[in-house]
């Protein structure tokens, strides 16, 4: 794990630290991948983390006068889901961002981080590749623009140098005659790594395809274009026979592996099925059918506060945070996660450790107005933050309506996952006071109940909403 943790005030700060620490340093925003890689020993020799979440204006999404979309390095998946610019001019990216993890993960995980992690199964790379995206890399000595297709050298390998920071992603906005979407196949409906994912963008002239871009994920060491399928579609009308042939060609382009999640043969078959579904949805103007118009983000007012200066946290340093309305001065013994800080140093044991991998949601808390998995947040990020845990929901000895509803509807069961479910549902009620049942289900996609009590949990949330009305 890390030895020093910097909270940067500006990009200049970041570049100066990177130039000094180089291979021993990593930039962190969401840290949802890096925390696990460090704990598992996948990333070795990392001594310094540089947190960029307090740097102003890095989370912007903009469309310029030349029709180029610009995405800052702090833009999260949920920001893409909610962005009118992305939904209108880069819908495949919005759809892919919606498919990533859970609301808690999407609140912290960034698009830039997803690209840099460089896993061939990452969901936002295929749509950005299809969109013809570029990344802008900067060091203290230079700035360069690299086409995303040239960014990857292999599994989890990029052309980034140790002293560089990704400061922007940009791509041409989709035109009115262009249609596209994203689809994935995974082993469950949420919180799942793609077994296969596909992005497609078609440039249409009436019913005729002028050009096509089809990109495939999780079937090769890097994201690839289905070149023969793209070439075949040119000049064709998108009828069922054409869809079948194009999907077969896309399957032929795949060069997957056998692993614990799927066999090579199955992946190739799924490429064909997913490509068929995607092209069929575009042909029927149904590519937006499963995308929510009013998505649940589990995020309300609140946000990151800028810093007056660079702060460096080392082992034994003081972390000052407001937790449940009370100011805490904590001196953790070692580098740790927010989950461990809350339980071990603040003595707030209501937040549970179920998996410590961001899979179960038992550790859900609110940080600066949004629900997060505390097991994936570095403890120093709590410095200067506003945090609410399950202990902070009750007021003056009175249980929160959700806590009462869980008791009344027998939704507690073994109780271990309950704090996380209640925190997710409480943030939903803040964000959307009158949620639909579908939005209730969306809100708890990041929470697992091993007692399989989801019906009672959903009913308890419905009852709490009805009482609030």
Backbone torsions as a table, in degrees:
resi	resn	phi	psi	omega
1	UNK	NA	174.9	-173.3
2	UNK	-75.0	159.7	176.5
3	UNK	-107.5	-28.6	177.1
4	UNK	-138.9	146.0	-175.1
5	UNK	-132.1	112.4	-179.4
6	UNK	-96.3	134.1	167.4
7	UNK	-102.0	106.0	-172.2
8	UNK	-80.1	150.7	178.0
9	UNK	-98.2	-25.8	-176.8
10	UNK	-150.9	166.0	176.2
11	UNK	-62.9	-35.7	177.7
12	UNK	-57.4	-42.8	177.0
13	UNK	-57.5	-46.2	-177.6
14	UNK	-59.9	-46.9	-176.1
15	UNK	-66.9	-34.7	178.0
16	UNK	-66.1	-43.0	179.7
17	UNK	-67.1	-41.8	178.3
18	UNK	-61.2	-39.4	-179.3
19	UNK	-65.2	-27.3	179.7
20	UNK	-86.9	-42.9	-173.6
21	UNK	-92.1	-28.2	177.5
22	UNK	48.0	-118.0	-174.2
23	UNK	-62.5	-19.3	-178.1
24	UNK	-85.8	-1.1	-176.2
25	UNK	-119.5	152.1	173.0
26	UNK	-139.1	139.3	172.6
27	UNK	-80.0	136.5	177.7
28	UNK	-127.1	141.7	171.9
29	UNK	-122.8	-81.7	175.2
30	UNK	-75.0	-38.0	-178.9
31	UNK	63.7	15.2	-175.1
32	UNK	-68.1	-25.9	174.2
33	UNK	-93.2	-43.6	-171.6
34	UNK	-64.7	-38.9	179.3
35	UNK	-55.8	-46.4	-179.2
36	UNK	-68.0	-39.4	179.6
37	UNK	-63.6	-38.2	178.8
38	UNK	-68.9	-43.9	-178.5
39	UNK	-66.9	-32.0	-179.0
40	UNK	-88.2	-4.8	180.0
41	UNK	78.4	14.2	178.7
42	UNK	-70.3	-40.8	175.7
43	UNK	-100.8	108.1	-177.1
44	UNK	-102.0	152.7	174.9
45	UNK	78.6	11.8	178.8
46	UNK	-86.6	116.3	-178.5
47	UNK	-110.2	-21.8	-173.8
48	UNK	-128.3	129.3	171.3
49	UNK	-111.7	138.0	-178.7
50	UNK	-118.5	107.6	-176.2
51	UNK	-84.5	124.0	-177.7
52	UNK	-105.6	7.0	-172.1
53	UNK	-72.5	-13.0	179.5
54	UNK	-99.7	3.6	179.8
55	UNK	-82.7	123.4	-176.7
56	UNK	-64.2	148.5	167.8
57	UNK	67.0	20.9	174.6
58	UNK	-92.7	-2.9	-177.2
59	UNK	-109.1	33.1	-176.9
60	UNK	-93.6	146.9	171.7
61	UNK	-123.9	124.3	-174.9
62	UNK	-142.3	148.9	173.1
63	UNK	-111.6	119.4	-177.4
64	UNK	-88.8	177.8	-174.7
65	UNK	-69.3	-14.5	177.8
66	UNK	-93.0	3.1	179.0
67	UNK	81.7	24.9	178.3
68	UNK	-104.4	130.9	176.4
69	UNK	-90.9	132.3	-180.0
70	UNK	-117.2	129.0	179.9
71	UNK	-120.1	125.2	179.6
72	UNK	-75.9	163.0	-175.4
73	UNK	-70.9	-12.6	179.1
74	UNK	-102.5	7.4	179.2
75	UNK	-69.8	124.9	-178.5
76	UNK	-90.4	169.4	176.7
77	UNK	-61.3	-41.7	-179.9
78	UNK	-66.2	-32.3	175.9
79	UNK	-65.8	-36.7	176.0
80	UNK	-65.9	-41.5	179.0
81	UNK	-59.1	-40.5	-174.4
82	UNK	-86.4	-15.7	-172.5
83	UNK	-72.6	126.2	175.6
84	UNK	-65.1	-35.9	179.4
85	UNK	-62.7	-47.4	-178.8
86	UNK	-68.4	-42.0	-178.9
87	UNK	-62.7	-35.9	-176.5
88	UNK	-86.0	-40.9	-170.9
89	UNK	-109.9	-2.4	179.5
90	UNK	-153.8	53.1	-173.2
91	UNK	-56.7	-38.7	178.5
92	UNK	-56.2	-33.8	177.8
93	UNK	-70.6	-42.0	177.4
94	UNK	-59.8	-42.9	-179.6
95	UNK	-65.0	-41.7	179.1
96	UNK	-66.0	-41.3	179.8
97	UNK	-62.0	-36.4	178.5
98	UNK	-66.4	-27.4	-177.5
99	UNK	-82.8	-9.4	-176.0
100	UNK	-77.8	127.2	168.3
101	UNK	49.7	-122.0	-175.5
102	UNK	-140.6	171.7	178.3
103	UNK	-55.2	-39.7	-179.4
104	UNK	-64.9	-40.9	178.4
105	UNK	-68.1	-42.8	-178.6
106	UNK	-66.6	-23.2	176.7
107	UNK	-72.2	-26.3	-178.2
108	UNK	-107.5	-41.7	-176.0
109	UNK	-66.8	136.5	-178.0
110	UNK	-105.7	157.2	175.8
111	UNK	-64.2	-42.4	179.3
112	UNK	-60.2	-43.1	178.8
113	UNK	-63.4	-37.5	178.1
114	UNK	-62.7	-38.5	178.6
115	UNK	-69.8	-43.1	-175.1
116	UNK	-70.3	-34.3	177.7
117	UNK	-57.4	-33.6	169.5
118	UNK	64.7	29.8	171.8
119	UNK	-79.2	135.2	178.7
120	UNK	-66.3	-11.1	178.1
121	UNK	-94.9	-2.4	-179.1
122	UNK	-65.8	137.6	-168.0
123	UNK	-79.4	-27.8	-174.6
124	UNK	-86.0	-11.0	-178.9
125	UNK	-70.0	-47.6	-179.2
126	UNK	-56.7	-46.7	179.0
127	UNK	-64.5	-38.2	178.6
128	UNK	-68.1	-34.3	175.3
129	UNK	-65.1	-42.6	178.8
130	UNK	-65.9	-31.2	179.1
131	UNK	-77.7	-7.4	-179.3
132	UNK	74.6	41.1	-173.7
133	UNK	-74.0	154.8	171.1
134	UNK	-120.5	155.8	171.2
135	UNK	-119.3	142.1	178.2
136	UNK	-105.7	122.2	-178.2
137	UNK	-111.3	137.8	-177.9
138	UNK	-134.8	140.8	171.0
139	UNK	-125.1	-177.8	178.8
140	UNK	-70.4	-13.5	-176.6
141	UNK	-108.1	-24.2	-173.8
142	UNK	-157.2	169.3	172.3
143	UNK	-135.1	137.4	179.1
144	UNK	-142.9	152.7	177.3
145	UNK	-110.1	129.9	-178.1
146	UNK	-124.2	129.7	174.5
147	UNK	-63.5	138.7	-177.1
148	UNK	-58.6	-32.7	179.5
149	UNK	-64.9	-20.5	179.3
150	UNK	-103.9	4.1	-173.6
151	UNK	-79.8	-26.9	-172.2
152	UNK	-103.5	137.9	178.5
153	UNK	-112.1	-8.0	-178.9
154	UNK	162.5	-169.9	179.9
155	UNK	-62.6	118.7	179.3
156	UNK	58.2	30.4	177.4
157	UNK	-128.4	129.5	178.0
158	UNK	-127.8	175.1	178.9
159	UNK	-85.9	0.8	-179.3
160	UNK	-60.9	138.1	175.5
161	UNK	-89.8	158.1	-175.9
162	UNK	-59.2	-23.9	-177.4
163	UNK	-99.9	11.6	-176.7
164	UNK	-102.9	149.3	173.9
165	UNK	-122.2	136.8	173.7
166	UNK	-77.2	115.6	-174.7
167	UNK	-108.0	-8.9	178.7
168	UNK	-165.6	149.9	168.0
169	UNK	-119.7	133.3	177.6
170	UNK	-141.0	154.9	-179.3
171	UNK	-164.2	156.9	176.7
172	UNK	-67.8	137.0	176.6
173	UNK	-65.7	144.9	175.5
174	UNK	-65.1	140.3	-179.8
175	UNK	-87.3	170.1	-176.8
176	UNK	-62.7	-29.3	-178.7
177	UNK	-88.9	5.1	179.3
178	UNK	-104.3	137.0	-179.7
179	UNK	-130.8	143.8	-179.7
180	UNK	-168.7	169.7	179.0
181	UNK	-164.1	-173.4	-178.5
182	UNK	-138.6	144.8	176.6
183	UNK	-144.5	148.9	177.9
184	UNK	-137.7	158.1	170.5
185	UNK	-122.3	128.0	-179.9
186	UNK	-137.7	175.1	-174.4
187	UNK	-84.7	-5.3	171.7
188	UNK	-154.2	173.5	-169.8
189	UNK	-80.7	-19.3	178.9
190	UNK	-146.8	162.6	177.2
191	UNK	55.9	44.4	-174.8
192	UNK	-135.5	139.2	174.1
193	UNK	-75.4	142.5	-178.9
194	UNK	-65.7	131.5	166.4
195	UNK	-76.9	-39.1	174.5
196	UNK	-149.5	141.5	167.7
197	UNK	-138.6	153.2	-173.9
198	UNK	-141.1	136.0	171.3
199	UNK	-120.4	142.6	179.6
200	UNK	-140.1	136.6	173.7
201	UNK	-133.2	124.8	-179.4
202	UNK	-113.6	135.4	175.1
203	UNK	-99.9	112.8	-169.5
204	UNK	-108.6	144.8	169.8
205	UNK	-121.6	91.5	-170.2
206	UNK	68.8	-120.0	177.1
207	UNK	-97.5	0.1	-176.9
208	UNK	-96.5	137.2	179.4
209	UNK	-86.3	116.6	177.4
210	UNK	-80.1	-39.4	177.0
211	UNK	-155.7	160.7	-178.2
212	UNK	-142.6	146.6	173.1
213	UNK	-129.6	119.9	178.4
214	UNK	-126.6	119.6	-179.0
215	UNK	-117.8	142.9	-173.3
216	UNK	-119.9	135.1	177.1
217	UNK	-117.4	153.8	177.6
218	UNK	68.5	19.4	179.5
219	UNK	-126.9	12.2	-177.3
220	UNK	-165.4	164.0	178.4
221	UNK	-58.3	-28.1	174.5
222	UNK	-133.0	169.8	175.8
223	UNK	-66.2	136.5	-176.7
224	UNK	-127.1	156.5	170.0
225	UNK	-87.9	140.4	170.7
226	UNK	-84.6	80.5	-167.8
227	UNK	-62.4	-42.7	-178.7
228	UNK	-67.1	-36.5	177.2
229	UNK	-66.7	-40.9	178.5
230	UNK	-61.9	-45.2	-179.7
231	UNK	-65.5	-40.8	-178.9
232	UNK	-61.9	-38.2	-175.1
233	UNK	-71.1	-20.8	-178.1
234	UNK	-60.5	126.9	177.8
235	UNK	82.4	-0.6	-178.4
236	UNK	-95.6	157.4	166.4
237	UNK	-92.8	144.6	-171.4
238	UNK	-85.3	70.7	175.5
239	UNK	-96.2	178.3	-173.5
240	UNK	-63.4	-36.7	179.7
241	UNK	-66.7	-40.9	178.7
242	UNK	-66.7	-42.0	178.4
243	UNK	-59.4	-44.4	-180.0
244	UNK	-60.8	-44.8	-177.5
245	UNK	-68.7	-42.5	-179.9
246	UNK	-64.3	-39.9	179.3
247	UNK	-65.3	-37.9	177.3
248	UNK	-64.3	-40.8	178.7
249	UNK	-67.7	-36.3	176.8
250	UNK	-63.6	-41.5	177.8
251	UNK	-61.7	-37.9	-179.9
252	UNK	-66.5	-27.3	-179.6
253	UNK	-74.4	-22.0	-176.1
254	UNK	-71.4	139.9	176.7
255	UNK	-133.0	66.5	-171.8
256	UNK	-81.5	178.3	177.9
257	UNK	-116.1	166.8	167.7
258	UNK	-89.7	129.4	173.4
259	UNK	-148.2	-171.1	-173.3
260	UNK	-65.7	-23.3	-176.3
261	UNK	-91.2	-21.8	-177.4
262	UNK	-170.6	158.7	173.3
263	UNK	-91.3	163.3	177.0
264	UNK	-58.9	-47.9	-176.7
265	UNK	-61.9	-43.3	-178.5
266	UNK	-65.4	-41.8	180.0
267	UNK	-59.7	-43.0	-179.8
268	UNK	-63.1	-39.2	177.4
269	UNK	-65.7	-39.9	-179.2
270	UNK	-68.0	-33.4	175.2
271	UNK	-56.2	-44.9	179.9
272	UNK	-63.7	-45.7	-177.9
273	UNK	-63.1	-46.3	-177.8
274	UNK	-66.4	-41.2	178.3
275	UNK	-63.3	-41.4	175.9
276	UNK	-58.2	-49.3	-178.8
277	UNK	-60.3	-41.9	-177.9
278	UNK	-66.1	-47.9	-179.6
279	UNK	-67.2	-35.9	178.4
280	UNK	-65.1	-40.7	179.1
281	UNK	-63.8	-40.3	177.8
282	UNK	-65.3	-43.1	-179.9
283	UNK	-61.1	-33.1	-177.5
284	UNK	-96.7	8.7	-177.4
285	UNK	55.6	37.8	-179.1
286	UNK	-114.4	16.4	-173.8
287	UNK	-67.1	-18.8	179.1
288	UNK	-101.4	6.5	-172.0
289	UNK	-57.1	-44.4	-175.0
290	UNK	-95.0	9.5	180.0
291	UNK	-96.2	126.5	-175.1
292	UNK	-71.5	133.3	176.4
293	UNK	-71.7	-31.1	-179.3
294	UNK	-127.6	77.1	-172.1
295	UNK	-70.3	146.8	174.1
296	UNK	-81.7	124.1	-179.3
297	UNK	-108.4	-18.7	-172.0
298	UNK	54.9	47.9	-179.3
299	UNK	-147.0	133.9	177.9
300	UNK	-129.2	-164.3	-178.3
301	UNK	-56.9	147.0	-176.5
302	UNK	127.9	160.7	-179.2
303	UNK	179.2	179.1	-177.9
304	UNK	-72.2	139.0	179.6
305	UNK	-101.0	132.4	178.6
306	UNK	-64.0	161.4	-177.2
307	UNK	-110.2	144.4	177.0
308	UNK	-74.3	-19.2	-178.6
309	UNK	-159.8	166.9	175.6
310	UNK	-69.2	135.7	177.5
311	UNK	-116.7	132.1	177.8
312	UNK	-115.6	119.4	177.5
313	UNK	-99.1	128.5	173.8
314	UNK	-121.6	173.1	-177.7
315	UNK	-58.6	130.4	179.7
316	UNK	86.6	-2.7	178.1
317	UNK	-73.5	162.8	-177.6
318	UNK	-86.3	131.1	172.2
319	UNK	-109.3	119.7	-179.1
320	UNK	-105.5	119.9	-177.0
321	UNK	-143.2	149.5	174.0
322	UNK	-95.3	113.0	-177.4
323	UNK	-119.2	120.3	-178.3
324	UNK	53.6	39.4	176.4
325	UNK	82.1	-1.2	-178.7
326	UNK	-114.2	140.2	-180.0
327	UNK	-82.9	125.6	179.6
328	UNK	-113.0	140.0	172.0
329	UNK	-116.0	103.9	-170.9
330	UNK	-113.5	139.3	178.0
331	UNK	-124.4	81.1	-178.8
332	UNK	-62.9	147.3	-178.1
333	UNK	-70.0	-29.6	-177.4
334	UNK	-150.1	175.7	175.6
335	UNK	-65.9	136.9	-176.5
336	UNK	-157.9	178.6	178.2
337	UNK	-90.2	166.9	175.9
338	UNK	-59.8	-37.1	178.5
339	UNK	-57.3	-49.4	-179.7
340	UNK	-68.4	-35.1	177.2
341	UNK	-60.3	-44.8	-179.1
342	UNK	-65.5	-44.6	-175.6
343	UNK	-76.8	-46.8	-170.8
344	UNK	-87.2	-34.2	-175.0
345	UNK	-103.8	-38.5	178.1
346	UNK	-87.9	-14.2	178.9
347	UNK	72.9	21.6	-179.1
348	UNK	-101.2	90.9	-171.6
349	UNK	-92.0	3.8	176.9
350	UNK	-64.9	-31.7	176.0
351	UNK	-75.0	124.0	-170.8
352	UNK	-101.9	151.8	170.9
353	UNK	-102.4	109.4	179.9
354	UNK	-99.3	-45.7	-176.2
355	UNK	-130.4	-24.6	-175.8
356	UNK	59.1	24.0	180.0
357	UNK	-131.3	9.8	-179.8
358	UNK	74.2	20.6	-176.5
359	UNK	-99.2	-33.6	-167.6
360	UNK	-102.8	-22.6	177.6
361	UNK	79.7	1.6	-178.9
362	UNK	-65.0	-21.0	-177.0
363	UNK	-97.5	15.7	-176.6
364	UNK	-61.9	129.2	173.4
365	UNK	-137.0	172.0	174.1
366	UNK	-100.9	132.5	174.6
367	UNK	-131.1	119.2	-178.8
368	UNK	51.2	43.2	172.1
369	UNK	87.9	2.6	-179.9
370	UNK	-132.3	150.6	177.7
371	UNK	-76.7	133.7	179.4
372	UNK	-138.1	159.0	170.7
373	UNK	-85.3	109.1	-174.0
374	UNK	-67.9	-18.7	178.2
375	UNK	-72.3	-13.7	-178.9
376	UNK	-111.4	9.9	179.1
377	UNK	-106.9	123.6	175.6
378	UNK	-62.0	137.3	-176.3
379	UNK	-54.8	-40.3	-179.1
380	UNK	-61.7	-19.2	178.0
381	UNK	-66.0	-17.0	178.2
382	UNK	-73.1	-16.4	-177.6
383	UNK	-60.6	120.3	-179.3
384	UNK	78.6	4.5	-176.6
385	UNK	-94.0	161.4	172.9
386	UNK	-102.4	119.5	-176.0
387	UNK	-124.7	138.5	175.0
388	UNK	-125.7	131.0	177.2
389	UNK	-112.6	179.3	-179.8
390	UNK	-57.5	-31.5	178.8
391	UNK	-66.2	-23.3	-176.9
392	UNK	-88.0	-3.1	-178.9
393	UNK	-76.0	-37.4	179.5
394	UNK	-75.8	147.6	-178.0
395	UNK	-126.1	123.6	176.8
396	UNK	52.2	43.2	177.1
397	UNK	80.4	-0.5	-179.4
398	UNK	-99.0	124.8	179.5
399	UNK	-62.8	149.9	172.6
400	UNK	-65.4	146.0	178.6
401	UNK	-51.5	-33.5	177.7
402	UNK	-68.1	-39.3	178.1
403	UNK	-62.9	-41.7	177.7
404	UNK	-64.8	-41.9	-178.0
405	UNK	-66.2	-35.7	177.6
406	UNK	-64.8	-37.5	178.0
407	UNK	-69.5	-46.9	-175.6
408	UNK	-66.0	-30.3	-176.4
409	UNK	-102.5	13.7	179.0
410	UNK	54.1	38.6	-179.4
411	UNK	-91.2	-2.4	-176.1
412	UNK	-77.1	-47.8	-179.5
413	UNK	53.0	-127.1	-176.9
414	UNK	-67.6	-26.7	172.7
415	UNK	93.5	-12.1	-172.9
416	UNK	-67.4	-40.8	-178.0
417	UNK	-84.9	-10.5	-170.9
418	UNK	-56.9	-45.4	-180.0
419	UNK	-56.0	-41.0	-179.7
420	UNK	-66.8	-42.7	177.5
421	UNK	-61.3	-43.8	-178.0
422	UNK	-66.1	-39.2	178.9
423	UNK	-64.9	-43.4	178.6
424	UNK	-62.7	-44.9	-178.8
425	UNK	-67.7	-35.5	178.9
426	UNK	-65.3	-40.2	177.3
427	UNK	-68.7	-35.8	174.9
428	UNK	-58.2	-45.7	-178.0
429	UNK	-65.9	-29.4	174.0
430	UNK	-71.6	-43.1	-176.2
431	UNK	-73.0	-42.7	-176.8
432	UNK	-135.9	92.8	-175.9
433	UNK	-59.2	-22.9	-179.4
434	UNK	-125.7	65.1	-175.9
435	UNK	-72.6	150.3	171.9
436	UNK	-79.6	169.2	177.2
437	UNK	-63.6	-36.3	178.1
438	UNK	-62.5	-40.0	178.1
439	UNK	-68.5	-34.1	174.0
440	UNK	-61.1	-45.2	179.2
441	UNK	-64.5	-39.4	176.5
442	UNK	-60.1	-39.6	-173.9
443	UNK	-65.9	-25.4	-176.6
444	UNK	-109.6	18.3	177.9
445	UNK	-67.4	-17.8	177.6
446	UNK	-93.3	6.8	-176.9
447	UNK	-120.0	130.7	179.6
448	UNK	-107.7	136.1	173.4
449	UNK	-113.9	113.1	-178.6
450	UNK	-78.6	-9.3	174.8
451	UNK	-88.0	0.6	-179.1
452	UNK	53.9	48.5	-178.0
453	UNK	-105.8	35.3	-172.1
454	UNK	-64.9	-34.8	-179.0
455	UNK	-61.5	-45.1	-180.0
456	UNK	-69.8	-33.3	177.8
457	UNK	-65.6	-46.1	178.0
458	UNK	-61.8	-41.5	179.7
459	UNK	-64.5	-39.3	178.6
460	UNK	-62.6	-41.4	178.6
461	UNK	-65.6	-41.6	176.8
462	UNK	-59.2	-42.3	-179.9
463	UNK	-65.1	-40.4	178.4
464	UNK	-64.6	-39.0	177.1
465	UNK	-64.4	-43.6	179.3
466	UNK	-61.7	-40.2	178.3
467	UNK	-65.7	-40.2	-179.1
468	UNK	-63.8	-31.2	179.4
469	UNK	-69.0	NA	NA
